[in-house]
Amino acid sequence: MLRNGAAGGGGGGAAAGGGGQRPVRVWCDGCYDMVHYGHSNQLRQARAMGDYLIVGVHTDEEIAKHKGPPVFTQEERYKMVQAIKWVDEIAPGAPYVTTLETLDKYSCDFCVHGDDITLTIDGKDTYEEVKTAGRYRECKRTQGVSTTDLVGRMLLMTKAHHSNIDEDLDYRKHTDNFGKGPKGHSPWTGVSQFLQTSQKIIQFASGKEPEPGDTIIYVAGAFDLFHVGHVDFLEKVHQLAEKPYIIAGLHFDQEVNRYKGKNYPIMNIHERTLSVLACRYVSEVVIGAPYAVTADLLDHFRVSPCVPRVFTAQCCVFLQEPKRRGIFQLVDSGSNLTTDIIVQRIIKNRLEFEARNQKKEAKELAVLEAMRRLEEEKH
């Protein structure tokens, strides 16, 4: 088992040592492939239900058996989950079906999952056993994103994910009986539009101001499809000081498209903001940071070192001010993973991922149909 530092966020269970009661230990598990803010939000909610959160992560073999090929390797996924600030511990190689034996092995009181459904290769609910035993809790699924959705965006490589749904679509006329999504599409897997709110940002943000003695470090970039390459970079930046306070500047979508071209970014500015805020190494985010690192920006945040996410010859002009002040630093993350490489992984195995998406949605639609029939029988 891999252990992280203490997680942020209030515990909803008995405090350790409080009146002799032991801490409430919470279990979450999943593939956590292409870790996104939806995963982070689930873990945030789960952590708030107890005092200590353990996250089980499935192996590549298990995922391939039940869902199809994962985008990231298990080692990459382990590191991504470990970097989420609400996670206290991860359990590598967790079984795909959650059992009472697993909960007991890690001394967990209950497990938490979103209000969607997870199915085995045979179409069975992976949480059936723990639900029957009363050791299951549910949290709200984050609407507007899923790994299936993100894979679909990359397969299409269009800008549709930054646009509103077709204005001709009258949602009320095209929803199923549960009012959950367009007819013929799963409300869990189908692409939906993410709507940012101030409350969501508050939930993800640490809310902590820099303290005396903190070293304020500024980094900037797109941070698109927040991945293990970003985590490796931020971890190395975090090691630059004894008390680091890292501020991440995120460029607007138009700016990212200007310097990256093609149909980037894959995720919009609001999605990228939550993804970065969920990282344990980041203290604050500047939404829509200027591409040029200006004197005003450095003075406002009292920046000590300034570390670019990606350094190229083109950056020289835009990093003149931190270089002039002698606070410019280069950091070797040790990782060569980029958003481009992730997209290439998807494109290379296009047919496999298309089949994976279709198979997952077909299973979910079968469950929806069964739910409809049960509802009709009751009435």
Residue, then its C-alpha position, 0 to 999 in steps of 0.5 A: m500500500l502507498r501512503n500519502g501525507a494527510a489529506g485536506g478536507g473535514g472528516g465526517g466520522a469520529a476523530a482519532g482519539g476522540g472519546g476512544q472512538r477510532p477513525v472512520r475509514v472509507w473505501c473507494d475503488g475504480c479504474y481512475d483511467m484518465v483521472h479527471y475532476g469527476h474522479s476528484n470530486q467523488l473522492r472529495q465527497a467520500r473523504a468528507m464522509g469519514d476520517y481516512l480515505i483509501v482508494g483501490v485502483h484496478t490493474d490494467e489486466e482487470i480493466a481490459k477484461h471488464k471494459g477494454p484497454p486502459v489509456f494509462t498504465q497502472e503505474e501512471r494511474y497509481k501516481m495520479v490518484q496518489a496526487i489527489k489531495w483528498v486521498d490518504e492511501i492507495a491500494p494498488g491492484a484492487p479487485y474489480v468487484t468490491t467485496l466485504e473481504t476487501l473492506d475488511k482487509y483494509s479495515c474500512d467501514f464502508c465504500v463510496h461510489g457515485d450515483d451511476i452504475t459500474l458493471t462487470i463483463d457479465g453486466k452485474d453490479t460490482y457493488e452488489e455484495v456491499k450494498t446488500a450488507g449495508r456497507y455502501r454509501e453513494c455520492k453525487r456523480t459529477q455531470g459533464v465528464s467521464t473517461t468515456d467522454l474524454v476518449g470520445r473528444m480525442l477520437l473526434m478531435t473537434k471543438a464541439h466540446h467547447s460549444n453548447i449542445d445544438e440549439d435545435l435540440d429541445y432537451r425536454k422532448h428528447t429525454d427518457n422517462f427518467g429525464k436523465g438524458p437523450k433517448g438512446h444514450s446512457p445518462w452516465t456515459g453520454v456526453s453532457q455539458f459541464l457548467q462551472t459554478s463558484q461553489k464547485i471552485i470553493q469546494f476544490a480550492s484550499g482557501k489558504e493564503p501564503e504564510p510567513g516563510d512560504t516560498i511562492i512559486y509560479v508555474a503556468g501552462a495549459f495543463d490540458l488533460f491533467h496527467v501524470g506528466h503534470v504531476d511529475f512536474l508539480e512534484k519536482v517544483h514542490q521540492l524546490a522549497e521547504k514550505p512551497y506555495i505553488i500558484a498555477g496560471l492557466h491560460f484561456d482556451q483561445e490562448v492555448n489554441r493559439y500556441k498549440g494549434k490543432n483543436y486544443p485544448i481538449m478540456n476547457i478552462h473551467e475543467r482544467t481549473l478543477s483538475v489542477l486545484a485537485c492536485r495536492y501540490v497546488s495551493e492556488v490557481v490563476i484562471g486565464a493567466p496571461y501568456a507573458v509573465t508580467a511585472d504586475l503578476l510577479d509583484h501581485f503574488r510576491v513570486s519567488p521562483c518562476v518555473p515554466r511548464v514547458f520551455t521553448a525558444q518561443c517562451c524567451v520573450f514572455l519570460q523576460e521579466p522573471k529572467r531579469r529578476g533572476i527568479f527564473q528556474l528550469v525544472d526537469s520533471g523526468s517525464n516526457l509525457t504530453t497531451d499530444i502523446i496521450v492523444q496519439r495513444i487514443i488514435k493509435n488504438r482508435l477501433e479498440f477505444e470506439a468498441r470500448n465506448q460502445k460496449k460500455e454504453a450498451k451495458e448501461l442502456a440494458v440496465l436502464e431498460a431493466m429499471r424502466r420495466l421494474e418501474e412499470e411493474k410497480h405501477 
